[in-house]
Amino acid sequence: MIQLIINGQAQQFESPLTVIQLIDRLALQGKRIAIERNGEIVPRSQFREQILNHGDHIEVVVAVGGG
């Protein structure tokens, strides 16, 4: 069991997961998002490889269109 802090809220997961798995679990696939892990932006090219660990602080920003 690992705990991640996502946008200031603690969330528990059964095991470590990748950024892309987190996006799937948060139902954000297909949306324009940016992910920050422990204060550093995770490049989209690393979403499948970047493994999240217990205690990581994650910020998810969803782009909103409009004028």
C-alpha positions in Angstrom: 0.0 0.0 0.0 1.4 3.4 -0.9 0.1 6.9 -0.2 0.3 9.8 -2.7 -0.6 13.4 -2.0 -2.5 14.5 -5.1 -3.4 18.2 -5.3 -3.1 18.4 -1.5 -5.3 15.3 -0.8 -3.9 12.0 0.5 -4.9 9.0 -1.6 -4.0 5.3 -1.0 -3.1 2.8 -3.7 -2.5 -0.9 -3.5 0.9 -0.8 -5.1 3.3 1.6 -6.8 2.1 2.8 -10.2 3.3 4.8 -13.2 2.0 8.3 -14.1 0.0 6.8 -16.9 -1.7 4.4 -14.5 -2.5 7.2 -12.2 -4.0 9.2 -15.1 -6.2 6.2 -15.9 -7.3 5.7 -12.2 -8.2 9.4 -12.0 -10.2 9.1 -15.3 -8.1 11.8 -17.0 -7.1 9.9 -20.1 -7.6 12.0 -23.3 -7.5 15.3 -21.4 -4.9 18.0 -21.7 -3.0 17.8 -18.4 0.3 18.5 -16.8 1.8 16.5 -14.0 4.2 17.7 -11.4 6.0 15.2 -9.1 7.7 16.5 -6.0 8.0 20.0 -7.5 9.3 18.9 -11.0 7.2 18.7 -14.2 7.1 15.1 -15.6 7.5 15.2 -19.4 4.7 13.6 -21.2 7.2 11.3 -22.9 8.0 9.8 -19.4 4.4 9.2 -18.3 4.6 5.4 -19.0 8.0 5.0 -17.4 7.9 7.3 -14.3 7.0 5.2 -11.3 5.3 7.0 -8.4 6.5 6.1 -4.8 5.0 6.3 -1.4 4.9 9.9 -0.2 5.2 11.5 -3.6 3.5 14.9 -3.9 1.6 15.1 -7.2 0.0 18.1 -8.7 -2.4 17.5 -11.7 -3.3 20.5 -13.8 -6.1 20.1 -16.4 -6.1 22.6 -19.2 -9.4 24.3 -19.7 -10.4 25.8 -23.0 -12.4 28.9 -23.6 -12.1 32.6 -24.1 
